[in-house]
């Protein structure tokens, strides 16, 4: 866990990284880094993260 970085900030960073294909994978990674996964609940946030994940994927 990075000092001074919130769970949401880290989740958005990871979503933009191109390393994940699903929000579930991203949530597991956030939790593995020691952040509170419960802060990533909610449909609107999941849709935002999903859109960022899709945008970060390389073109097929």
Number of C-alpha atoms within 10 A of each C-alpha: 13 10 5 7 10 13 22 17 11 18 22 16 13 20 27 19 14 15 13 19 14 15 21 12 12 23 25 12 17 20 15 12 13 11 21 14 17 10 13 19 10 9 9 10 15 16 12 13 24 20 15 19 22 16 14 17 15 7 6 3
